[in-house]
């Protein structure tokens, strides 16, 4: 990794904006195919990022990148399952992935994102990509409708010299800032998924034993106005966050985060028990999770990947998987386009229809989670044949044939407005 003043080229086959999981995956696979790739990352690497829980389907892209063995050798906690806790504190049976797919891919990991993201960007470097840190792309340059390159300058230096780097293709992996989609007015927000999240990191929290020690746990709060995540991490740390409707979490805009945290903790006795002997390390953090998608994923000489092409509510931990998968699909399209001399939007975005269909399954499952009166437990009691379809979506196998049959059984699901209660149990069990 280098700084901008050490970059000795003014041209590349591909420029990637952003060095997170989507950008690193795209860069690695394009460079592996023999094309010159420059990645511009605005921050230094490693850098902090939330989103620590991987789902099983990440295995296949990580395997293609040659990173599975490194993850096996890491100290990241192994994740075998996800578990849900209802608003009454009732703990449902853990959802063990390998019971539905007996393959090593059904065990995944809970990761520190700085270490994980660095592993990915180093993979891109090892395959030939040049990674430039603390470099901010200020403009994607067009000639008519065709992208010709980018203007870039040292990050944080408003007076710094800007330089032009030409490229046949520019990949926007800029994350939630969605550099191109924002500037081209391509973002389409979901008005029913306007959420806010507050989270922090705790040492010494209670963990379950054996295979359950590394499980992601989703806990409802009383009244179903919010939910907590609980993600075990290395060194006796856990990531704990609370998500709810924006207006409920931040009424009037501003809010005392400590008071908000105390309010929601008081409504979740199951989380209180887990954190009873824990100590928070560092401040509470907050983000506003507005789900959206880009109406178009590509144009002549440009393509969007990861959060730059869309963002979904974090309840099912799909973010890293979709970053890796979109990066992989886009990389294949870019390699194909460069090989044939066709970097049109039609060629570079040929993967999006298939990708959108898979993402739609996550999206509908999120809608079901937030729909009042809906219960997956009741659904599966009435439609046991849907269990495997639900399992596939929770594991990230959203591109498997037939998984959409789950939603034929579910029917219409509509989350409430921002001012209404929003949570229902993920999977109720029969009362004894």
PARO-435541 format. One record per residue (C-alpha): residue number from 0; chain; residue in three letters; z negated, x negated, y. Coordinates in steps of 0.02 Angstrom, whole numbers. Layout:
<NUM, A, Ala, <Z, X, Y>>,
...
END
This chain:
<0, A, Unk, <0, 0, 0>>,
<1, A, Unk, <48, -65, 171>>,
<2, A, Unk, <36, -20, 356>>,
<3, A, Unk, <185, 36, 457>>,
<4, A, Unk, <207, -130, 545>>,
<5, A, Unk, <233, -212, 375>>,
<6, A, Unk, <374, -95, 323>>,
<7, A, Unk, <532, -200, 320>>,
<8, A, Unk, <658, -62, 289>>,
<9, A, Unk, <736, 68, 402>>,
<10, A, Unk, <824, 163, 262>>,
<11, A, Unk, <780, 239, 95>>,
<12, A, Unk, <858, 360, -26>>,
<13, A, Unk, <704, 472, -11>>,
<14, A, Unk, <561, 486, 113>>,
<15, A, Unk, <403, 578, 58>>,
<16, A, Unk, <285, 648, 189>>,
<17, A, Unk, <110, 640, 114>>,
<18, A, Unk, <29, 540, -26>>,
<19, A, Unk, <-74, 674, -112>>,
<20, A, Unk, <-43, 735, -291>>,
<21, A, Unk, <121, 824, -249>>,
<22, A, Unk, <193, 681, -147>>,
<23, A, Unk, <136, 547, -268>>,
<24, A, Unk, <209, 639, -418>>,
<25, A, Unk, <375, 668, -331>>,
<26, A, Unk, <385, 487, -273>>,
<27, A, Unk, <340, 415, -443>>,
<28, A, Unk, <472, 513, -538>>,
<29, A, Unk, <611, 482, -412>>,
<30, A, Unk, <571, 296, -401>>,
<31, A, Unk, <565, 287, -591>>,
<32, A, Unk, <745, 350, -592>>,
<33, A, Unk, <796, 199, -489>>,
<34, A, Unk, <804, 268, -312>>,
<35, A, Unk, <720, 191, -160>>,
<36, A, Unk, <570, 294, -103>>,
<37, A, Unk, <454, 273, 46>>,
<38, A, Unk, <293, 376, 56>>,
<39, A, Unk, <212, 399, 227>>,
<40, A, Unk, <28, 448, 214>>,
<41, A, Unk, <-62, 490, 376>>,
<42, A, Unk, <-234, 435, 313>>,
<43, A, Unk, <-297, 280, 226>>,
<44, A, Unk, <-306, 282, 36>>,
<45, A, Unk, <-422, 328, -45>>,
<46, A, Unk, <-470, 478, 62>>,
<47, A, Unk, <-586, 627, 37>>,
<48, A, Unk, <-517, 791, -28>>,
<49, A, Unk, <-592, 945, -106>>,
<50, A, Unk, <-518, 1024, -263>>,
<51, A, Unk, <-600, 927, -404>>,
<52, A, Unk, <-570, 1039, -555>>,
<53, A, Unk, <-414, 1013, -661>>,
<54, A, Unk, <-345, 1147, -777>>,
<55, A, Unk, <-270, 1105, -947>>,
<56, A, Unk, <-87, 1123, -897>>,
<57, A, Unk, <-101, 969, -786>>,
<58, A, Unk, <-97, 868, -948>>,
<59, A, Unk, <92, 877, -966>>,
<60, A, Unk, <138, 805, -797>>,
<61, A, Unk, <-2, 677, -809>>,
<62, A, Unk, <65, 628, -980>>,
<63, A, Unk, <240, 606, -909>>,
<64, A, Unk, <165, 494, -774>>,
<65, A, Unk, <75, 391, -906>>,
<66, A, Unk, <-98, 433, -840>>,
<67, A, Unk, <-181, 527, -984>>,
<68, A, Unk, <-251, 369, -1064>>,
<69, A, Unk, <-322, 313, -897>>,
<70, A, Unk, <-409, 479, -876>>,
<71, A, Unk, <-477, 468, -1052>>,
<72, A, Unk, <-550, 298, -1009>>,
<73, A, Unk, <-623, 359, -844>>,
<74, A, Unk, <-800, 419, -812>>,
<75, A, Unk, <-742, 591, -758>>,
<76, A, Unk, <-836, 733, -847>>,
<77, A, Unk, <-736, 818, -983>>,
<78, A, Unk, <-698, 1001, -953>>,
<79, A, Unk, <-680, 1109, -1108>>,
<80, A, Unk, <-706, 1280, -1033>>,
<81, A, Unk, <-734, 1396, -887>>,
<82, A, Unk, <-877, 1520, -878>>,
<83, A, Unk, <-908, 1672, -769>>,
<84, A, Unk, <-1074, 1742, -708>>,
<85, A, Unk, <-1080, 1923, -649>>,
<86, A, Unk, <-1167, 1984, -492>>,
<87, A, Unk, <-1316, 2037, -598>>,
<88, A, Unk, <-1333, 1859, -663>>,
<89, A, Unk, <-1262, 1898, -835>>,
<90, A, Unk, <-1177, 1743, -905>>,
<91, A, Unk, <-1020, 1783, -1003>>,
<92, A, Unk, <-974, 1678, -1154>>,
<93, A, Unk, <-887, 1515, -1105>>,
<94, A, Unk, <-698, 1526, -1114>>,
<95, A, Unk, <-654, 1376, -1225>>,
<96, A, Unk, <-474, 1324, -1201>>,
<97, A, Unk, <-453, 1244, -1372>>,
<98, A, Unk, <-492, 1409, -1458>>,
<99, A, Unk, <-323, 1468, -1394>>,
<100, A, Unk, <-227, 1305, -1402>>,
<101, A, Unk, <-294, 1174, -1526>>,
<102, A, Unk, <-218, 1023, -1440>>,
<103, A, Unk, <-293, 879, -1341>>,
<104, A, Unk, <-217, 954, -1184>>,
<105, A, Unk, <-349, 1090, -1193>>,
<106, A, Unk, <-482, 966, -1138>>,
<107, A, Unk, <-464, 917, -957>>,
<108, A, Unk, <-572, 835, -822>>,
<109, A, Unk, <-677, 862, -667>>,
<110, A, Unk, <-624, 725, -545>>,
<111, A, Unk, <-672, 643, -384>>,
<112, A, Unk, <-513, 674, -288>>,
<113, A, Unk, <-515, 508, -195>>,
<114, A, Unk, <-512, 414, -362>>,
<115, A, Unk, <-390, 535, -443>>,
<116, A, Unk, <-270, 536, -296>>,
<117, A, Unk, <-274, 346, -287>>,
<118, A, Unk, <-231, 339, -472>>,
<119, A, Unk, <-77, 447, -436>>,
<120, A, Unk, <-16, 350, -285>>,
<121, A, Unk, <-39, 185, -376>>,
<122, A, Unk, <68, 259, -515>>,
<123, A, Unk, <204, 292, -385>>,
<124, A, Unk, <192, 113, -324>>,
<125, A, Unk, <201, 44, -500>>,
<126, A, Unk, <363, 140, -525>>,
<127, A, Unk, <439, 64, -368>>,
<128, A, Unk, <392, 179, -223>>,
<129, A, Unk, <335, 96, -61>>,
<130, A, Unk, <176, 177, 7>>,
<131, A, Unk, <139, 163, 193>>,
<132, A, Unk, <-36, 217, 246>>,
<133, A, Unk, <-99, 273, 417>>,
<134, A, Unk, <78, 321, 464>>,
<135, A, Unk, <115, 490, 542>>,
<136, A, Unk, <285, 573, 531>>,
<137, A, Unk, <313, 655, 699>>,
<138, A, Unk, <486, 727, 671>>,
<139, A, Unk, <610, 765, 533>>,
<140, A, Unk, <779, 723, 608>>,
<141, A, Unk, <929, 836, 580>>,
<142, A, Unk, <1115, 816, 611>>,
<143, A, Unk, <1167, 998, 624>>,
<144, A, Unk, <1082, 1072, 469>>,
<145, A, Unk, <1077, 910, 370>>,
<146, A, Unk, <920, 802, 369>>,
<147, A, Unk, <955, 620, 408>>,
<148, A, Unk, <780, 545, 409>>,
<149, A, Unk, <612, 546, 498>>,
<150, A, Unk, <528, 476, 652>>,
<151, A, Unk, <361, 394, 611>>,
<152, A, Unk, <225, 304, 709>>,
<153, A, Unk, <50, 233, 674>>,
<154, A, Unk, <-70, 377, 643>>,
<155, A, Unk, <-185, 416, 789>>,
<156, A, Unk, <-87, 309, 910>>,
<157, A, Unk, <-4, 428, 1032>>,
<158, A, Unk, <70, 282, 1127>>,
<159, A, Unk, <125, 185, 974>>,
<160, A, Unk, <306, 142, 947>>,
<161, A, Unk, <399, 271, 844>>,
<162, A, Unk, <531, 212, 723>>,
<163, A, Unk, <671, 300, 632>>,
<164, A, Unk, <686, 287, 443>>,
<165, A, Unk, <845, 362, 373>>,
<166, A, Unk, <849, 453, 207>>,
<167, A, Unk, <964, 559, 103>>,
<168, A, Unk, <818, 673, 59>>,
<169, A, Unk, <651, 708, 143>>,
<170, A, Unk, <513, 781, 34>>,
<171, A, Unk, <378, 874, 130>>,
<172, A, Unk, <214, 850, 35>>,
<173, A, Unk, <107, 864, 192>>,
<174, A, Unk, <-18, 986, 115>>,
<175, A, Unk, <-93, 1131, 211>>,
<176, A, Unk, <-20, 1069, 375>>,
<177, A, Unk, <149, 1118, 298>>,
<178, A, Unk, <245, 1008, 419>>,
<179, A, Unk, <420, 1079, 395>>,
<180, A, Unk, <375, 1256, 345>>,
<181, A, Unk, <269, 1275, 502>>,
<182, A, Unk, <402, 1206, 617>>,
<183, A, Unk, <541, 1307, 537>>,
<184, A, Unk, <440, 1468, 533>>,
<185, A, Unk, <451, 1482, 344>>,
<186, A, Unk, <268, 1523, 307>>,
<187, A, Unk, <231, 1698, 246>>,
<188, A, Unk, <44, 1734, 244>>,
<189, A, Unk, <-42, 1851, 122>>,
<190, A, Unk, <-147, 1969, 232>>,
<191, A, Unk, <-256, 2020, 82>>,
<192, A, Unk, <-312, 1842, 44>>,
<193, A, Unk, <-385, 1782, 208>>,
<194, A, Unk, <-537, 1687, 146>>,
<195, A, Unk, <-662, 1560, 208>>,
<196, A, Unk, <-757, 1431, 106>>,
<197, A, Unk, <-916, 1331, 135>>,
<198, A, Unk, <-959, 1193, 13>>,
<199, A, Unk, <-1065, 1039, -16>>,
<200, A, Unk, <-1114, 909, -147>>,
<201, A, Unk, <-1280, 907, -240>>,
<202, A, Unk, <-1367, 779, -349>>,
<203, A, Unk, <-1484, 826, -491>>,
<204, A, Unk, <-1426, 1004, -522>>,
<205, A, Unk, <-1455, 1086, -691>>,
<206, A, Unk, <-1315, 1064, -816>>,
<207, A, Unk, <-1285, 1148, -982>>,
<208, A, Unk, <-1286, 1047, -1142>>,
<209, A, Unk, <-1149, 980, -1255>>,
<210, A, Unk, <-973, 1042, -1227>>,
<211, A, Unk, <-1033, 1154, -1086>>,
<212, A, Unk, <-1096, 1011, -979>>,
<213, A, Unk, <-930, 990, -888>>,
<214, A, Unk, <-881, 1173, -875>>,
<215, A, Unk, <-823, 1252, -713>>,
<216, A, Unk, <-934, 1402, -677>>,
<217, A, Unk, <-885, 1547, -564>>,
<218, A, Unk, <-1035, 1648, -504>>,
<219, A, Unk, <-1029, 1815, -416>>,
<220, A, Unk, <-1154, 1857, -279>>,
<221, A, Unk, <-1249, 2020, -266>>,
<222, A, Unk, <-1140, 2152, -185>>,
<223, A, Unk, <-984, 2053, -233>>,
<224, A, Unk, <-953, 1997, -55>>,
<225, A, Unk, <-927, 1816, -107>>,
<226, A, Unk, <-924, 1698, -256>>,
<227, A, Unk, <-983, 1521, -293>>,
<228, A, Unk, <-899, 1381, -388>>,
<229, A, Unk, <-1000, 1252, -483>>,
<230, A, Unk, <-904, 1095, -535>>,
<231, A, Unk, <-995, 950, -622>>,
<232, A, Unk, <-943, 778, -563>>,
<233, A, Unk, <-986, 597, -609>>,
<234, A, Unk, <-1152, 515, -563>>,
<235, A, Unk, <-1255, 675, -581>>,
<236, A, Unk, <-1164, 759, -437>>,
<237, A, Unk, <-1094, 935, -428>>,
<238, A, Unk, <-974, 1016, -306>>,
<239, A, Unk, <-1038, 1188, -254>>,
<240, A, Unk, <-940, 1304, -140>>,
<241, A, Unk, <-947, 1484, -82>>,
<242, A, Unk, <-792, 1588, -40>>,
<243, A, Unk, <-779, 1760, 38>>,
<244, A, Unk, <-675, 1862, 158>>,
<245, A, Unk, <-651, 1774, 324>>,
<246, A, Unk, <-732, 1907, 433>>,
<247, A, Unk, <-880, 1922, 317>>,
<248, A, Unk, <-910, 1735, 308>>,
<249, A, Unk, <-875, 1699, 491>>,
<250, A, Unk, <-910, 1858, 590>>,
<251, A, Unk, <-855, 1835, 769>>,
<252, A, Unk, <-780, 1666, 729>>,
<253, A, Unk, <-925, 1545, 745>>,
<254, A, Unk, <-1072, 1534, 625>>,
<255, A, Unk, <-1220, 1424, 582>>,
<256, A, Unk, <-1166, 1346, 416>>,
<257, A, Unk, <-1345, 1317, 358>>,
<258, A, Unk, <-1390, 1498, 392>>,
<259, A, Unk, <-1231, 1557, 305>>,
<260, A, Unk, <-1269, 1449, 154>>,
<261, A, Unk, <-1447, 1513, 144>>,
<262, A, Unk, <-1387, 1693, 158>>,
<263, A, Unk, <-1264, 1677, 14>>,
<264, A, Unk, <-1381, 1575, -95>>,
<265, A, Unk, <-1512, 1711, -77>>,
<266, A, Unk, <-1386, 1832, -152>>,
<267, A, Unk, <-1351, 1723, -305>>,
<268, A, Unk, <-1509, 1694, -409>>,
<269, A, Unk, <-1406, 1612, -546>>,
<270, A, Unk, <-1352, 1476, -425>>,
<271, A, Unk, <-1528, 1460, -357>>,
<272, A, Unk, <-1587, 1415, -532>>,
<273, A, Unk, <-1453, 1283, -554>>,
<274, A, Unk, <-1492, 1201, -387>>,
<275, A, Unk, <-1682, 1221, -394>>,
<276, A, Unk, <-1713, 1034, -422>>,
<277, A, Unk, <-1556, 971, -338>>,
<278, A, Unk, <-1538, 882, -171>>,
<279, A, Unk, <-1387, 903, -61>>,
<280, A, Unk, <-1301, 742, -11>>,
<281, A, Unk, <-1198, 747, 148>>,
<282, A, Unk, <-1159, 895, 261>>,
<283, A, Unk, <-1095, 1067, 222>>,
<284, A, Unk, <-907, 1077, 246>>,
<285, A, Unk, <-795, 1223, 282>>,
<286, A, Unk, <-614, 1274, 269>>,
<287, A, Unk, <-516, 1434, 292>>,
<288, A, Unk, <-411, 1470, 139>>,
<289, A, Unk, <-264, 1574, 200>>,
<290, A, Unk, <-149, 1605, 53>>,
<291, A, Unk, <35, 1590, 98>>,
<292, A, Unk, <204, 1542, 30>>,
<293, A, Unk, <361, 1469, 105>>,
<294, A, Unk, <507, 1590, 102>>,
<295, A, Unk, <624, 1445, 64>>,
<296, A, Unk, <581, 1285, -29>>,
<297, A, Unk, <732, 1178, 17>>,
<298, A, Unk, <877, 1151, 134>>,
<299, A, Unk, <1013, 1021, 153>>,
<300, A, Unk, <924, 856, 128>>,
<301, A, Unk, <745, 923, 122>>,
<302, A, Unk, <625, 1002, -2>>,
<303, A, Unk, <445, 1065, 2>>,
<304, A, Unk, <313, 1030, -132>>,
<305, A, Unk, <128, 1064, -163>>,
<306, A, Unk, <30, 1155, -29>>,
<307, A, Unk, <177, 1131, 89>>,
<308, A, Unk, <273, 1261, -14>>,
<309, A, Unk, <124, 1377, -40>>,
<310, A, Unk, <-63, 1394, -60>>,
<311, A, Unk, <-163, 1512, -172>>,
<312, A, Unk, <-346, 1559, -169>>,
<313, A, Unk, <-447, 1425, -263>>,
<314, A, Unk, <-539, 1538, -387>>,
<315, A, Unk, <-436, 1480, -538>>,
<316, A, Unk, <-425, 1295, -488>>,
<317, A, Unk, <-236, 1302, -488>>,
<318, A, Unk, <-206, 1190, -336>>,
<319, A, Unk, <-189, 1018, -416>>,
<320, A, Unk, <-86, 1088, -559>>,
<321, A, Unk, <38, 1171, -441>>,
<322, A, Unk, <47, 1012, -339>>,
<323, A, Unk, <90, 910, -494>>,
<324, A, Unk, <210, 1041, -564>>,
<325, A, Unk, <305, 1072, -403>>,
<326, A, Unk, <317, 885, -375>>,
<327, A, Unk, <387, 861, -549>>,
<328, A, Unk, <513, 1003, -533>>,
<329, A, Unk, <569, 949, -361>>,
<330, A, Unk, <584, 767, -415>>,
<331, A, Unk, <701, 816, -556>>,
<332, A, Unk, <806, 917, -434>>,
<333, A, Unk, <814, 772, -310>>,
<334, A, Unk, <864, 647, -445>>,
<335, A, Unk, <998, 766, -505>>,
<336, A, Unk, <1060, 791, -327>>,
<337, A, Unk, <1067, 606, -287>>,
<338, A, Unk, <1156, 570, -450>>,
<339, A, Unk, <1291, 699, -414>>,
<340, A, Unk, <1302, 668, -227>>,
<341, A, Unk, <1244, 846, -191>>,
<342, A, Unk, <1084, 858, -89>>,
<343, A, Unk, <1116, 1035, -29>>,
<344, A, Unk, <975, 1158, -15>>,
<345, A, Unk, <1045, 1254, -162>>,
<346, A, Unk, <1035, 1100, -274>>,
<347, A, Unk, <867, 1036, -210>>,
<348, A, Unk, <784, 1207, -221>>,
<349, A, Unk, <859, 1263, -387>>,
<350, A, Unk, <687, 1257, -469>>,
<351, A, Unk, <598, 1377, -350>>,
<352, A, Unk, <643, 1541, -435>>,
<353, A, Unk, <564, 1483, -597>>,
<354, A, Unk, <417, 1407, -504>>,
<355, A, Unk, <386, 1567, -404>>,
<356, A, Unk, <382, 1669, -563>>,
<357, A, Unk, <243, 1559, -633>>,
<358, A, Unk, <146, 1558, -469>>,
<359, A, Unk, <159, 1747, -464>>,
<360, A, Unk, <53, 1756, -622>>,
<361, A, Unk, <-87, 1658, -537>>,
<362, A, Unk, <-67, 1766, -383>>,
<363, A, Unk, <-83, 1929, -478>>,
<364, A, Unk, <-236, 1865, -571>>,
<365, A, Unk, <-316, 1822, -403>>,
<366, A, Unk, <-278, 1999, -344>>,
<367, A, Unk, <-360, 2069, -499>>,
<368, A, Unk, <-515, 1962, -471>>,
<369, A, Unk, <-538, 2033, -296>>,
<370, A, Unk, <-495, 2215, -337>>,
<371, A, Unk, <-647, 2333, -333>>,
<372, A, Unk, <-679, 2426, -495>>,
<373, A, Unk, <-570, 2313, -600>>,
<374, A, Unk, <-646, 2226, -751>>,
<375, A, Unk, <-561, 2102, -865>>,
<376, A, Unk, <-693, 2137, -995>>,
<377, A, Unk, <-643, 2320, -1000>>,
<378, A, Unk, <-459, 2275, -1000>>,
<379, A, Unk, <-475, 2160, -1150>>,
<380, A, Unk, <-578, 2287, -1246>>,
<381, A, Unk, <-438, 2414, -1221>>,
<382, A, Unk, <-297, 2287, -1240>>,
<383, A, Unk, <-354, 2145, -1354>>,
<384, A, Unk, <-173, 2093, -1374>>,
<385, A, Unk, <-181, 2029, -1193>>,
<386, A, Unk, <-316, 1900, -1230>>,
<387, A, Unk, <-191, 1761, -1266>>,
<388, A, Unk, <-92, 1801, -1108>>,
<389, A, Unk, <-251, 1790, -1003>>,
<390, A, Unk, <-296, 1627, -1090>>,
<391, A, Unk, <-126, 1554, -1050>>,
<392, A, Unk, <-142, 1595, -865>>,
<393, A, Unk, <-319, 1526, -852>>,
<394, A, Unk, <-258, 1365, -935>>,
<395, A, Unk, <-109, 1356, -818>>,
<396, A, Unk, <25, 1398, -947>>,
<397, A, Unk, <104, 1518, -823>>,
<398, A, Unk, <281, 1469, -872>>,
<399, A, Unk, <256, 1524, -1053>>,
<400, A, Unk, <367, 1670, -1108>>,
<401, A, Unk, <280, 1838, -1112>>,
<402, A, Unk, <125, 1801, -1008>>,
<403, A, Unk, <179, 1933, -883>>,
<404, A, Unk, <139, 2066, -1012>>,
<405, A, Unk, <-42, 2051, -955>>,
<406, A, Unk, <2, 2133, -791>>,
<407, A, Unk, <92, 2276, -875>>,
<408, A, Unk, <-76, 2319, -952>>,
<409, A, Unk, <-171, 2288, -790>>,
<410, A, Unk, <-59, 2397, -683>>,
<411, A, Unk, <-73, 2394, -494>>,
<412, A, Unk, <-213, 2288, -418>>,
<413, A, Unk, <-247, 2280, -232>>,
<414, A, Unk, <-384, 2174, -153>>,
<415, A, Unk, <-488, 2256, -16>>,
<416, A, Unk, <-469, 2224, 168>>,
<417, A, Unk, <-572, 2088, 251>>,
<418, A, Unk, <-712, 2209, 293>>,
<419, A, Unk, <-739, 2282, 120>>,
<420, A, Unk, <-839, 2214, -29>>,
<421, A, Unk, <-722, 2104, -126>>,
<422, A, Unk, <-790, 2048, -294>>,
<423, A, Unk, <-794, 2118, -468>>,
<424, A, Unk, <-851, 2032, -629>>,
<425, A, Unk, <-717, 1926, -709>>,
<426, A, Unk, <-765, 1975, -886>>,
<427, A, Unk, <-905, 2096, -923>>,
<428, A, Unk, <-984, 2099, -1095>>,
<429, A, Unk, <-1047, 2253, -1183>>,
<430, A, Unk, <-1225, 2293, -1134>>,
<431, A, Unk, <-1348, 2278, -1277>>,
END
